[in-house]
Amino acid sequence: MTTSVPTTGHQQRTLIEHLNFAITVDDRDTQIRDAAIVIADGRIEAIGPTSEVARADVRASSDEIVDGHGLGVTPGLVDTHVHLSETLSRAAFADTLSTRPWVFHWVMPFYGSLSADDERIGVLIAVWEMLRSGTTCFLDMGALVDPEITVRALGDVGIRGVTGRHAADVRPEEPPQGWSEEMMEHHFFPDTDTALGELRETVLRWDGYADGRIRCWVNLQGKELCSPRLFVEGRALAEDLGVGMTYHLASTLEEAQSSQRRYGAWPITRMAGMGGLGSNLVLAHAVAALPQEVAILAETSTKVALCPGTSLKLAKGASRIGRYPEMLEQGVTVGLGTDGVSASGNLSMMRQMYLVAGLFKDARRDPSMVGAVKALRMATIDGARALGLDAEIGSLEIGKQADLVLWDLDHPEWVPFQDPIQALVWSATSASVAETWVAGRRLHRRGVVETIPDIRDLVALARERAAAIISDAGLDRPDVPITSTVYD
């Protein structure tokens, strides 16, 4: 049976009827066959079987009626960890690097050579890929040059997301090979007070932009690059401003071992001891977690963003040492992230779902572990919960924002299928995304993102600028280090 929200006056209304299925991802994982959905002023007004929803009065009052035959609908995908500023580095670094040299000798020199316009181009290319692959909301680590450029670009495209100002305040004692003083100034604030002040101003100015679609958080680089004070006072600042916070922590065993040597504790334990964990925090990666630290995450309601693609490419060890199944068992909210394109290779949440559905089955030889239903929840409602947006997005329910994906079921990936969730996670890819809607607005249709004009010119410019940045950063030389002792 379907219900609907009461309405007053005329609203822009769209009826999509005769959908093969609607996967709602509600609390009961309800699936509706021969489904219909009504969207009014950006929100879901009704959802249920076509026979109940598409009444004569609804059809008469709809401004648009979409024939859903050959289509299925799911909530939009939510990416809980991404670096929009990294997009121009796609396939630019060797895939034989571990995390630490990749960060200190490759990515950071790349970042240090970005201009404001480079960052804008990277953001647009990133959201182009996201919308084409069904991602409707994300948590970005933040701008490295100017948050205004990122925020305005996101607002213009129409996607939903969280961004901020990427912040760090602890310079390495010795500049890594290839780092200039200009690069150091690009990466690090001169002191903690300056960092906190900039973070505050960014949130106050940009949180709630574009009718609330764009949120701004207190975002840090994390790990060794931030001082204890920045971690603790940063989280307190986020709490005071009523927003979230994210940073990288416990991303590798090497980081955990370094923390043990320097501070006598693994990263999560150390952060808990400083009072740096809490319900407004999303930890990126958290691969290296001790059993007792899983309990700490649960007790503090700290959220986690798992990036399985990055773990595979950079050999972080998620399948070998990661305790994500234990986190799920103990009630930790774990969302999925794509990370940046040089870390994982792509911004497709479809790949992340596929990987997480099977990664722990194989690693622990347990076919009941995670699987398709949980993988989809991690990519939708759990991701929304990590971002504090689960009352608004993450499932197809009456009153929520109409952030959704329509799937082309005539694509070979869907021919034939029985169980829609099994087909979605194990068989489908982003190639069968037909349309992507955000806040009731169709942004992507059949390969075209209508809010990014002149895409051919943008693509050409992205290629040109990527090559220039690689050259400027010295990353085309044969002597770029492939090991690192920075911060050891």
Secondary structure, DSSP 8 states (H G I E B T S, - for coil): ---B----S---EEEEEEEEEEE---TT--EEEEEEEEEETTEEEEEEEHHHHS-HHHHHH-SEEEE-TTEEEEE-EEEEEE-GGGGGGTT-S-TT--HHHIIIIIIHHHHHT--HHHHHHHHHHHHHHHHHTTEEEEEE--BSS-HHHHHHHHHHHT--EEEEB-B-----SS--TT--HHHHHHH--SSHHHHHHHHHHHHHHHTTBTTTTEEEEEEEEEGGGS-HHHHHHHHHHHHHHT--EEEEES-SHHHHHHHHHHHSS-HHHHHHHTT---TTEEEEE--S--HHHHHHHHHHT-EEEE-HHHHHHHT--TTTT--HHHHHHTT--EEE----HHHHS---HHHHHHHHHHHHHHHHT-TTSSHHHHHHHHHTHHHHHHTT-TTTSSS--TTSB--EEEEETTSGGGSS-S-HHHIIIII--GGGEEEEEETTEEEEETTEETTS--HHHHHHHHHHHHHHHHHHTTTTSTT--SS--TT-
